[in-house]
Amino acid sequence: MTVPGHQPGPVARDEAQVQQQIGVNYGQTTFHHNDTYYVTQEDPPERKFAVALNHLQGGLARSAEEIFAGLVRNGHVSSKLAYYYALSVLSERSLNEMGDEMYSRYQEANRVAVRVNEDEWRSALTVVSDLLSCVWRQESGEALDQAALRKAYDGFHALPDTRQDEITRHLDAVLGGAIQDTLDVFDAQRVGRARLGGDRVNRAWKFFEPDPARPRFFAVPPVSVPAATWVRIWLGVAALVVGVVTALASIGSGNTVLGLVSLVVFGAGLGTALRFGLAREIGARQLAWLDAERGATVVKQEAVSPGHWVSTDFVQQVHAQVDSRFSEARPHVGGDWATATLGVREYLKWRFVTLYGNAQVKAPQLDWLIRWHARRTAQRWRAGTMFDHRSELAPSARTTALFRVGAVAAVAGFVGLGSSQAGFVGSAVFGALGAFLLWRATIEVFASQQLRADQAEASRQLLADEEQGYAEWLAVLADRPTDAEMAGWLDLDKSHLRASALRRAALTNRDVVAHVVLTEGAGDALRAREFRGPMRYSKYVVLVFLLTTSGVREIEVDLDFLTGDVHDERRTSFRYDALASARVSEVGIRYADKKRYLVRPDDAGLYLDKHTVRKRAFRLRLVDGEEISVVVETYRRQVDVTEQEDAAALNRFALEAAGVVGALHVLEAVAAEGRDWIAREQERRRRRSDDWRRGARPRLLGDGLRDPFGDDDQDGLEVPAPR
């Protein structure tokens, strides 16, 4: 790829500015190289605890539980560890998952707590225990002990807001009925505020911005003067010297006065013509250079690899980003912006590919810099100064006149020397030969060197301006939310949507036997994740299932995560005996019109559409053939993960973050038991309540239902409805 000239001109520093812009995804994932979820066996206990807490706050309770359990079994004791260990055991688990292992680990956390003095963390764990006692009494069918309930509420509201948020978040699937109704009275306003707290609207979008690539200096190649050019210059100088010596030696012969005057006129004219001819040539070269930079000339760039290990995919992404950012930057004034900026867009495509093609930089990391250049161009276009350089670099009337006067003087001097007889004729011949040899070579050398000096200075100035823009952009991203904040906001959204679904269905928590909330990234969502962490999306499709005594109410909404706005509600209701199966299986997915579609494979199980990707999906099939599905992010080795990541672990995280793990425990049982599920579930809860309150080990899924995640190879295994 080539363009005339190869370095932008100077940029005023006061043009650097930063505005809120949400990154363009182009089908890729923004990846943050943080150590939030990274831990090794050799790490000290403090580091392991911090990473476990990050997992819990990030919505990965099962991973947090394993790390906390390891710390406890290695003899580490603290009330803070006991509290968070207990929360990790209970988090994202419903009452029908209260099995032997869960009970054992919860008691393990309590045994740690009683070994330390009373403090904030032990008080919080006491509140958790009090709430659970009320839950089990409620599930046993007994009347709630109002004194015990009041004690639990008073203890809960005596805790700091952070502890209250943690308890309501992680016990969301356990609390229910009258207990949850009472908490909701106090909690509704707090959740409404908290889900938009932390300046979410102004910060959430930053999570999807990649770490910006640092500006790079565009080194202007040095001027290479061929040896033949230097030979011409030195021969020209020698010819002129010989001409002058010959003229001086001819004094006294022929018309001396005319000869000397002609020699002076020839020399002065040649010098003047060279000086102002060089100025004209430098101006012409600068004009061609700035024409290329500012788009006065258009050199079309092909979206293919230029070689040198630069991928075509990188080139295509850069081209798409340049066009997109310039489209967004269009000033709201009259004029053909697309045509006016065609040349500068093509130039910038060439520049960014040339500068960053082999710099180990991802195309999205250049987005901020492309946006910076687009805004700079928009400012010039708005001010009408995009092509001011053309008038500034046009040769002035004085320069043109002096160049012509010099040329005429040199010709007149040459004629005068030729008319002076004797040795002055030889002087004229050598003078003409010297001028011929010097003219083009001298202008070529000095014009090239001057242009390179100007370009190098412009490159240094542009780098300084880009560095200022880079610093300003880093300042904007400085308060980028953590992954824990993103997960916390999403959990609050889910609580808000569950409460909203109850209100719209004219239900209370007492009317709901169980609830399930599932999330799926929208087809046109931005995507980002941290190293070893789950995927986050800028838009979600959220499904809320309310399981009541009369059947299932399903509410589906679109959530704009960046603003918290909810829209396009869809509702479905069905009886328990209408649910045929619940399963997780691999499906073919195609995205079009900002939506996703399930694609059926051919008879050989293959997907012929090249735009179809394989992903895992949670699928509910009704007896009438209708299907409700939630697509889950799927990671493949050497494709979607780094060398230091485990694809299997990431796939587990994806299922956990989407809510599929808990949903399977509930909905598989419904699919297997049909209309009998309510009675059997209530009986199971009564037995677990008795076991828990007596201190015995509760029985998990008392009717022989398998653990749906006991074996990864069982994905896709259906639990049929009873016939």
N, C-alpha and C positions, 0 to 999 in steps of 0.2 A: 504494500500500500504506500503510495507516495502522494505528497501534496507539495505545491510550491511554497517554499518557506517551511520552517518547522518549529517555530516557537512563538507563543502568544506574546503580545505586547504588555506593557506595564498596566497594572490595575490599581485604581485608587483604593487606599486602605479603608476609607469610610464606606465603601460599597459592601464590605463584609457584614452580613447580618444573618440571624438565625430565626426561623419560623417553625411552628409545629407542622410537621409533615409526617404522614404515616407511610412507612416503607412499602415499596412494591415487592410482591412476593415472587412472581414469575415461577411458581411451582416449587420453589426451594424452601428449605427450612433455615431460619436464623438459628445459629448455634453459638451458645455462650460457653466459653472454655473456663468455667469456674470449678472449684473443687467442693461445691456444696454437698454433693452426694458421694464423694470419693473417700474411701477409708480402706486401710489395710490391716492385716493381723498384727503388724508391728507397731501400729499407732498407739499412743498412750491412751488411757481411759478417758481423759478429758476430750480428746479428739473424737473418740468413738461416740461419746455421749452427744457431742455437738452434731455429728453427722446423723445419729439416730433421731435427734430432735428435728433436724432439717427434713428427714424423711417423713416424720409425723406431721410437721407443719406443711409439707408439700403434698399431703394426701396419700402418702405411701405407708400406711399404718403397719402392714405386715412386715415390711423390711425393717421399720423402726422397732417393732416388737422383737424381732430376732436379735438385733444389736443390743437392745436394752436387756433382754434375757441373758445374753452372753456376759454382760457386765455384772448382773446380779449373781450369776453362778460362779463368777470369778472372784466373788467376795467383796465387791464394791457396794458400799452402803451409804445412802443419803436419802432424805425425804424427797428431794427433787427428783432423783432417779425413780423412787417408788411411785411417785405421782404420775410421771410421764409414762412409766412402764404400764401402769394400770390403764391410762388413757389409750395407749397403743393397743392393748388387749381388747378394749371395748369398741374402739373406733371402727366405723364402717361395718359393724356387725349388728344384725338384728337379733331379736330374742330367740328365733328358731335356730340360731347358730351357737347358742350357749352350750358348748360341749365340754367334755372332760378336760381337754388341754386348756381351753379358755379359762375354765374354773380354776384349774391348778395354777395357771400363771397369775390370775388375778389375786389368789390367795398368797402367792409368792411375793407379789408387790406389797400386800398388806403386812406380811411378816417383816419385810425390810423396814416399813414405816414405823412399826412399833418399837424398833430398836433405836430410834433417834428422838430427840426432844421435839416438843410441839413448836411448829413454825408455820409460815404461810403455806408451804407445800403440803405439810401433813394435814393442815386444816382443810385444804382443797380436796385432799384424798378422802377425808372424813365426810365431806359433803357428797362426794361421788358415792360413797358407801351408803349414806343415808338415802340418797335418791334411788339407788338400786334396791334397797330394802322396801321402799314404797312401791317400786315397780313390781317386785315379786309378790307383794301383798295384793296389789291390784290384779295381777295375772292369776292369782289363786282363786279369785272370785270373792274374796273377803272384802268387807267394807274398809275403806282407807282409814288408818289411824290419823285423825286430823292433827293431833299433837305432834306425831312424828313427821307429818307432812309440813307442818308449820316450822318445825325445827330445821328441816332440810331447806325450806325456802329462805328462812332467816340466815342460815349459814351460807347459802348460795349468794344472797345479796350483800353479805358482809365481806365477801371476797373482792379483790381488785377486779376491775373491768376485764383485764386480760385473762384472768382465771375463769371468769364467768363465760367469756367468749369461747375459751378452750373446752369447757365442760359441755356447753350447749352444742358446740360443733361436733365433738367426738362421741357424745352420747345421743346424737340425733336419732339414730336407728333403734335405740333401746327405749328411750322415753316415749311415752304414748298415753293415750286416754286422758283421764282427768288431770294427771300430772303434767302432761304436755300442754293441755288447755290452760292450766293455771300459769305455767311458765310463759306461754305465748302472750298472755295479757301483759306481763311485765316486759317481755322480750321483743315484741313486734316493732316498737319504735326504735329500740336500740339496733336491731338488725337492719331496719330501713336506713338508719344513719351510717352504720358501720359498713354496709355494702358499697357505699359511695365515699367512705372515709379514706384518709390517707391521700387525699387529692387524686383519687383514682382517674377521673376524667382527663386530667392533665399529665398523668404519669403512665397509665397502663399501656398506651401505644408505644412507649419507649422500649418495652420488653421485646417488641418485635423488630426493633432497629438493630442491625448487625453492628458489631464493633467496627468503627470507621477505619478505612485504610488511611495511613498517613500520607500527606502530599509528598511527591517525589520530584527531585530536581531534574529538569529536562536538559541534559548536557548537550550543548551545541557542538557538533563535531568540529575539530580544528580545520583551518583552511589548508588544503594541500596544493602547493604550487608546483606544477610539473617542471622538470629541469629545462625543457625546451623554452618555457616562458622566461625563466631566469636568463637563459642564453640570449633571447631576443632583447631583454632589457639591457644586459651588459653590452651587447653589440650596438644597440641604439645609443647608449651613453658614449661608447667609444667613437661611433660615427660623429656624434655632435662635437666631441672634444677635437677630433681631427678637423672638422669643419671650422671650429673657432681658431685652431692653430694655423690652419691654412689661410684664413682671412687675415690674421695678424701678420703672417709672413708676407702677405701681399701688399702691405702698406708701402706706399711710394710708387707702386705700379698701377696703371689704369686709373680709374676714377675712385680715388681713395675715400673721399668724403662720402660719396654715394654708397660705396661698399660698406664702410663702417656704420653709417646710419641704417642701412638695410639689415646688417647683422643684428644691431640692437633691436630693430623693429621685429625681425624674425624671432629672436629669442623671447622678447616680451610677449609677442602674440602667441607663440607656442606654449609658454608658461601659463598665460591667462586661459587659453583654450583647454589645457590639461586640467587646471584647477576647477574650472566651472563645468567642464565636461564630466569630471569625476563626481562633482556634486549632483549633476543630473543623473548619472548612472546609479549612485547610492540611493537617491530618491526613488528611482524606478524599481530598484530591488526591494527597498523597504515597502513600497506600494504593493508589489506582488506578494510579499510576505504577509502584510496586514490584510490584504484582500482575502488571502486564504484563511487567516485566523477569524476574521469577522464575517466571512461568508459572501463577500462580493464576487468571488469566483467559486464554483462548485466542482469538486472532484469527488465523484461518487465512489463510496467504499462498499465493497462486497462483503457480505456477512459470512465469510469463510475464513478458515485459518490462514494466516500469512506465512505459516511455517514456524520454525524455531521453537517447536514444542508448545505452541499456543493452540489451545483447543478451539474448535469451531463453536462448541457450546458456549465458551466464555465470550467469544466475539459476538455471537447472536444475542446473548444476554446484555452485553454492553450496548449494542445497537438499540435494543428494545428499551433499555432504561433511558438512553439519551432522548429518544423520540418521546417517551412517556413524560419525562420530567420537563421537557420543553413545552409539551402540550399543557401541562399543569401550570407552567409559569407564564402563560400568555397574559399580557396586560389587558385590562378592560378598556381598551381604546380601539378606534377604528384602524383598519389596515389588514393586510394579508400576512399574518404572523408566520404561518407555515412556510410560505414561499420566501419570506424575508430571512428566515433562519435556516433554510435548507443547507446553505453553504457552511455555516458555522456548526451545524449539527454533524455534517459529514466530517468536518475537520476534527471535532472533538471525538468522534468515534475512532478516527485514526490515532489521535493523540493518546487516548486512554488504552487502546489495544497495544500501542507501541510501548507506553510507559509501564503498564501493569501486566501485560500478557505473560511474562515469565517471572513475576514478582511474588508468586505463591499467595496471591490475593484472590478472593472470591468476588465475582462481579457485584453482588449486592453490597459489598463493603465500599464500593465506589459511589453508591447512590447519593450520599451526602455531597460529594464533590461535584457530581454531575448536576445536582440541584443548585449548588452554589454558582456554577458557571451559567446555568439557565437563568437564574435570577439576575446575574450581572448583565447578561445579554438583554433581558427584559428591561432593565433600567436604562440601558443605552437606547433601546428601541423606543421606549416611552419618551425619552428626552430628545429623540431625533438625532442622536450622535453616533449611531452605529458605524456610519461610513464617513465621519468627519475627517478621518485620516487621508482621504483622497484629496480633499482640498488643501490640507496641511502639507502634504508631500508633493503636490504638483509644483514643478519648477516655477520660481517667480519670474516676473518679466525682467528684472535686473539680471538674474542668473543667465537667462536665455540670451539677453542682449550682450552681456559681457562675453559669453561663450562665442557668440557670433563675431563680435569685434575682435576677439583674440584670433579666431580662425582666419578672418580677413587680413588681420595684421601679419600673421605668419605667412600667408600666401603673398602679400605685398612685399614683405621682406625677402622672401625667396626670389621673387621676380627682380627686385632691386639688386640682389646679389648677382643674379645671372646677367644683369645689364652692366655690371661694373668692370667688365673685361678682366684680363690677366688672371691672377690666382683666385679672385673672388668667385669665379665660375665654379671652381673646384669646391670652394667652401659651400656654395649653394647645393651642389650635388650631395656632399656628405651630410649637410643639414637636413635635406629632404629624406635621405636614407635613414638617418637617426630618428627623425620624427615618425617615419613610417613604422620602424621597428618598436619604438617606445609606446606609441599611442594606445593600442588595444591591450598590450601586455601590462602596462602600468595601471591603466584603469581597472583591468580585471583583478590584479593583485590587491590594490588598495581598496577597491569597492568591496571585494569579498571579505577582507580583514575588518573593514569598518562595519559591514553588515553582521559579521560574527560577533563583534564587540557589542553592538546594539542588541543582538538577540540574547547574548549571555547576560547582559544587564537586565533585559526584560525578563529573562528566566529567573534571575535572582529576585527581582521585584515581585513577580507572580508567585514564586514559592513563599515569599514572606507573607503575601496576602492570603494565600491558601492556608498557610500555617496559622494565621490569625483566625480564619474561618474554622479550621480544625479545632483550635482551642475553644472557640465559642460553641462548637457542636458538642465537644466533650463536656463542656459545662452544662449544656442542655441535658445530656444523657447521665449526668452525675447522680441524679436521683431516680435512675431507672429502678423499678420495683424488683424486689427479690422474687425468686420462685415461690417462696413461702407466702408472700403477699398475694401473688397471683392465685395460688391455691386457696388462700383464705377468702379472697373476694368471690371466687367461684362457689365455695361452700356456702357463703352467705347468700349468693344468688339462688342456690338450690333451696335453701331454707325459705327464702322469700317466695319462690315460685311454688313450693309445697303449700305454704300458708295461703297464698293467693288461689291455688287450685281448690283448697278446702272451702274458701269463701265462695268461689264461683259455683261450686257444686252444692252449696248450702249444707256442708258437713262440718262436724267438729272432730277433734282427735278421738273422742270417745266412739265415734261412728266408724273409725278406721282400724282394721285389725293389723294391717301392715302397710307400709308404703315403700316404693322404690323410685329412685331418681337416677336416670341415665343421661349421659351427655355424649354428643358427637360433634366433632368439628365440622362447621358448615363448608360446603363445597368451595366457596370463594374466600375462605378465611385465610388470614396470615397465620403462619405457623412459626413457633420458636420453642426451643428447649435448652436446658442446661446439660452439661456433660453428665451422662448416666441418669438423667432425669426424664420425667414424662413430657409429652408434647402439650403445649398450651396453644390456644387458638384465639383469634380476635373475634370470632363469631361462633356461636354454638347453636345446635338444635338440642333442646332439653325436653325429655319425656318424663312426666310424673305419673306413676301408677298408684292409685289409691285402692287398696283392697278392702272392701266393706263386706258386711254380712250378706248383701244382695248381689254382689258382683264386683267387677273391676271397672274403675273410671280411669281413663287414660287421657291426659292433657299434654299436648305437644306445642311448644312455642319456639320462636327464634329469638335468641339472646345476642344483642350486640355487647360483647364483653367490654369494649373500650369505654362505653358510656353507661352500661347497665340497663339500657332500654330494652324492653320486651315487646314483641309484636307478632302478628299473624298466628293467633291461637287456633289450634285444631283439637277437637274432642272426639273420643271414641269410648263406647261402653260395651261390655260383653259379660255374659254369665261365666261362671267358673267351668261349667261343662262345655263351653264353646272353645276353650283353649286346648289345642291338639298337642303342641309340643313347645319346648323351650330348649334352645341349643346354641352353642358357639361353633361356627364352622367357617371354612374359607369360602369366599365368594369373589366374583369378578365385579369390579367397580369401574364405571365410566363417569367422568364429570363433564357436564355440558350445561350451558345457560345458568351457570352458578349453582347447579344442583347436581346431586349424584344419583346414579341409576344402577341397580343391580343388573348384571349381564349374565344370561344363562350360557353355560358352556355347551359345546357341541357334543355329539355322542361319545367322542373320545375323551371328554372332560377337558378340552382345550378351549382357549379363548382366542378367536381369530382376529378380533379387533385389536390393532396395535395400540390403541389408546386405553385399553382395558388393563387395570392393575389388579393384582390379587391382594385381598385384605381379609382380615377376620371380621365377622359380624355376629352380634347377638341377635337371634331371630326367634320371634314368637309367631307360631303358625296357628291360625284359628281353623276350626273344623270346616268352615265355608271356603277355605283356601286363601283367605286374606292373610297378609303377613305384615308384622311390625318389626322393623329391623333397626339396629344401631351399629354402624360401621366403626370399628376400632382400629387405631393406628397399628400397622404391622411393620416389624423391622426384620430385615434380611441381612445375614452376615455378608460383610465386604461390600454392601451396597448402601445401607441406611445407617450404619454404625461405624464408629472409629475402631482402631485396633485395640484400644484399651477398654472397650465396652463389650458387654455380653448381650447378644440379641435376645436370648431367651428371657433374661431378666427384664429387658426393656419391654418385651411383649407382655410379661406379667404386670409390669407397671401400667401399661396401657389399659389392660382389662380392669385393673384396680381403680385407676383414675377415672375411667368412664362409668364406674358403678356396676360393671357387669358381674363381678365376683359375688357381691351381695345379692344382685338380682337373680342369679341362677339358683341360689339357695332357696329363695322364696318361690320363684315362678316354676322351677322344676317340680317342686312339691305340688303346686297347684295343678300343673299339667298331669301329674301322675294320679292325683286323688280326685280331681274334678270337683263336683258339687259337695263331696264329703270333706273337702279341705278345711272348711271353717271348723267343723266339729272336731276333727283330728288335731288341728293346730291348737285349738283351745285346750284340748286334753293334754297335748304335749307340753304346753306352757304351764299348766297346773302341776304336772309331774316335775318339771324343771324347777318351778317355784318351791315346791316342797323339798326337793333335793338341795337347792341352794340355801334355803332357810335352815335346814337341818345340818348343813355343812357336808352333805354327801356329794358325790360326784354326779352331776346331771347327765342324763342320757342324750346323746346327739341324734337329732332326726329320728326319733324313736321308732319309726316304722320301717327301718331298713333301707332308707334312701341313701344312695352313695354320696360321697363328697365329690362334687362335680369338678374339683380341681386337684383331686388326688393324683392324677396322672395326666400329663400333657397330651399323651397319645389318645385320650378319650375325647378330644375336641371333635364336635360333630356328632357325638352319640346322642340320639334323641331319647327322651323319656316320654313314651306315648301316654295319651290320656286313657283312662280305663274305659272299656267298652261294656 
